[in-house]
Amino acid sequence: MGPVFITAGFAALAIVYGVYRRYSRISLADIPGPESASFIMGNLKELYQGQAAEADFKWQAQFGNIVRFKGPFGEDQLMISDPAALQYIFAKSAYRFPKPHDRRAVSQMINGKGILWADGDDHKRHRKIMLPGFGGPESKAFLLLFKNCAESMSNKWMEIISNSKDGSVVFDIPTWLSRATLDAIGEAAFDVRFSSIDNDENALARSYRSIMTDVFGSPSDGQVLFQGISKYIPLQILEYFIETGKSPGIVRMRESGSLATSVAKQLVKDKGEMLLEGKGSRDVFSLLVKANMDANAKAKLTEEELFAQMRTILFAGHETTSNTISWALLELARRPEIQSRLRAEIWETEAAVHARGDVSFTIADFDAMPYTTAVMKEVLRFCCVAYHSHRCASQDDVLPLSQPITTRSGEVIRELPVPKGTRIVASIAAYNRNKELWGEDAHVFNPDRWLDGVAKEKKATSIGVYSNLMTFIGGVRSCIGWRFAVIEIQAFLTEIVGKFEFALTDKTELVRREACLVMAPTVEGEVGNGVQLPLRVSLARHTGKGCQTLGCK
């Protein structure tokens, strides 16, 4: 029996089961939400075929921070951006709201059975082994390394710009940043020099290029429907599809995973030998392998799990960071006054660094740069690359609410009963644009909100690990590398904004917030070309006392 017949069979079962569940459990039907476009597809097309978080913002404006929408076959699902409900789901009762198994299958396809795939006690075991590599002191120790990787890229840019006729060049920003952040994660996490800035044909860099847009971008109606009904397909069968499927996307993911795993195998072997000889490095993976060697038998990660952790660190550690910095530069190009103000603070701090006889910024310097910090926080709020997090209620439960809801029948409720099996889309993007939290101009890029007290970081309900944003989530499943990411973004922003000016091009108005599990920049009409963000780059020049910046005249 072919895959088409198997899929059709499960689709038929899904219809019957979906209808049965729809009429035999606690109902969410009285919660406000959009009208269903069709019984079979529900609201899934609007949710998954638009640009990243487009439906989220529209529904949030219409219905508030708790939205009931329709999945396939009339199934009620929830989109949540309410702080109290999210705190309950991610912090207070995190393991009662696991990832749905079909989403775990997607995670397995991308990175293997690592920390993003693991659940419950397995997840606790994975996290315990990985935490030593991502603490505060460990992350801060990589600042100079990040700065050097950013400098390698900026040196290349300077060389290209100096050879240009008019002193400016249009660069495809994500292409360069992806290579630079891959080099950074290679050195910091594995003490390996990928040298992808110098060699744009690096095999690993090439395998990752535009992979998310190629595999998950612009889903067809059939793909959206399959995604909707895959919850009814047993995990073992989904895993079989992943291991044997012939679709171009699945094949591409398998090939990329095989390459990353082969690199991981060699690294695990090398790290193990070095540690046994007492020559262990302080990179993240050495700390992880050491923690694993020191753990008792039950707590140890298997070899397959170690490989998956490496794939997770490699992929998540460079893809999300390069996209975040790309979005930051787009917003700065759109707002020259913010860009100039940021650069002035970078130059002022740089002059102070040189005056005391140092050559590089320290963490203390970053901490003393309020506007730079405000810009970075605003980028993380406004341009969160991971815009959704999917969860499922493992039992009947009751969600607390920050704001009461008026149901469609007119009842005012202050908590929300949620039936077992309810699918929840936690909208990180919508939480980060919640006007009650971030001000009436929450849909505007405005770093000053972090300086004038509008964005109060100590909210009544605290969730996120960084400035109460949901960008790195919160609770036991918060991003383990958030400190690492924040320092890397700061290092790159200060290096490249200090040396270059960024301006819009004729394609900037065509930039899309492409929804492909992560939010990636693409160009309208050229989505098939993958991730793109063309910006015009020139040397930043200024005169004045204390100018130590390369490119100053």
Stockholm file with secondary structure:
# STOCKHOLM 1.0

chainA/1-553         MGPVFITAGFAALAIVYGVYRRYSRISLADIPGPESASFIMGNLKELYQGQAAEADFKWQAQFGNIVRFKGPFGEDQLMISDPAALQYIFAKSAYRFPKPHDRRAVSQMINGKGILWADGDDHKRHRKIMLPGFGGPESKAFLLLFKNCAESMSNKWMEIISNSKDGSVVFDIPTWLSRATLDAIGEAAFDVRFSSIDNDENALARSYRSIMTDVFGSPSDGQVLFQGISKYIPLQILEYFIETGKSPGIVRMRESGSLATSVAKQLVKDKGEMLLEGKGSRDVFSLLVKANMDANAKAKLTEEELFAQMRTILFAGHETTSNTISWALLELARRPEIQSRLRAEIWETEAAVHARGDVSFTIADFDAMPYTTAVMKEVLRFCCVAYHSHRCASQDDVLPLSQPITTRSGEVIRELPVPKGTRIVASIAAYNRNKELWGEDAHVFNPDRWLDGVAKEKKATSIGVYSNLMTFIGGVRSCIGWRFAVIEIQAFLTEIVGKFEFALTDKTELVRREACLVMAPTVEGEVGNGVQLPLRVSLARHTGKGCQTLGCK
#=GR chainA/1-553 SS CCHHHHHHHHHHHHHHHHHHHHTSSCCCTTSCCCCCSCTTTTTHHHHHHSSTTHHHHHHHHHHCSEEEEECGGGCEEEEECCHHHHHIIIIITGGGSCCCHHHHHHHHHHHCSSTTTCCHHHHHHHHHHHGGGGSHHHHHTTHHHHHHHHHHHHHHHHHHHHTSSSSEEEEEHHHHHHHHHHHHHHHHHHSCCCCTTTCTTCHHHHHHTTHHHHHHSSCCHHHHHHHHHGGGSCHHHHHHHHHHCCSHHHHHHHHHHHHHHHHHHHHHHHHHHHHHTTCCCCSHHHHHHHHHHHSCTTTCCCHHHHHHHHHHHHHHHHHHHHHHHHHHHHHHHHCHHHHHHHHHHHHHHHHHHHHTTCSSCCHHHHHTCHHHHHHHHHHHHHTCSSCEEEEECSSCEEEEEEEEEECTTSCEEEEEEECTTCEEEEEHHHHTTCHHHHCTTTTSCCGGGGTSSSSCSSCSSCCCTBTTBSTTCCGGGSCTTHHHHHHHHHHHHHHHHHHEEEECCTTGGGEEEEESSSEEEEETTCGGGCSCCEEEEEECCCCSTTCCCTTCC
#=GC SS_cons         CCHHHHHHHHHHHHHHHHHHHHTSSCCCTTSCCCCCSCTTTTTHHHHHHSSTTHHHHHHHHHHCSEEEEECGGGCEEEEECCHHHHHIIIIITGGGSCCCHHHHHHHHHHHCSSTTTCCHHHHHHHHHHHGGGGSHHHHHTTHHHHHHHHHHHHHHHHHHHHTSSSSEEEEEHHHHHHHHHHHHHHHHHHSCCCCTTTCTTCHHHHHHTTHHHHHHSSCCHHHHHHHHHGGGSCHHHHHHHHHHCCSHHHHHHHHHHHHHHHHHHHHHHHHHHHHHTTCCCCSHHHHHHHHHHHSCTTTCCCHHHHHHHHHHHHHHHHHHHHHHHHHHHHHHHHCHHHHHHHHHHHHHHHHHHHHTTCSSCCHHHHHTCHHHHHHHHHHHHHTCSSCEEEEECSSCEEEEEEEEEECTTSCEEEEEEECTTCEEEEEHHHHTTCHHHHCTTTTSCCGGGGTSSSSCSSCSSCCCTBTTBSTTCCGGGSCTTHHHHHHHHHHHHHHHHHHEEEECCTTGGGEEEEESSSEEEEETTCGGGCSCCEEEEEECCCCSTTCCCTTCC
//
